[in-house]
Structures are given as structure tokens and as C-alpha cells.
């Protein structure tokens, strides 16, 4: 399974309404329930830089957002995933 990066824009204890102004205009929104919190993710990509650009775009609306990494359905260490992505990217050049 390849590593996938996502932008976590919110984590709340109760699910937000689909019409909630904070998430209304976010495309490809994904909601996962993790440790009692509904985590809102967007920007799914195998390209770390793509998700990083999205974070910059959404920073004014979601200043506490951060990038997370998954391999399959498992959340993995984001820093290790970024290092792996950059190393593999260098190898391909």
C-alpha cells in the first residue's frame, strides 16, 4: 500500500451538520471516528507537496489544520512518511 497524505482540518466530539459553514465548501471531505472524535480530512493525495499546498490555501480558514499520513487504513507517523516520500521522489529523478 502506498502512503497517502491528508489534511486534518477539524476534530470535534459531535458530528458537524453538512450545512455547517466551516465545512460547507470543502470538496472531498472525509470524516472518520477516532478515539471518540469526528476527524474531518480533505486533500487526499500520494503527493505530500500537493497536500502541503492545500494546507497553505486553507490556513486562514483552518489555522490549526495539519497533515496526517495513512498506509491503507492505518494512520502512520507523518514525519517518517514525509521523509519516505522525499527519498522516493529523489530516487525517481
Secondary structure, DSSP 4 states (H G I P E B T S, - for coil): --EEEEEEEEEESSPPPTT-TTTTT-TT-EEEEETTEEEEEEEEES-HHHHHHHHHHHTTT-TT-EEEEEETTEEE-HHHHHHHHHHHHHHH-
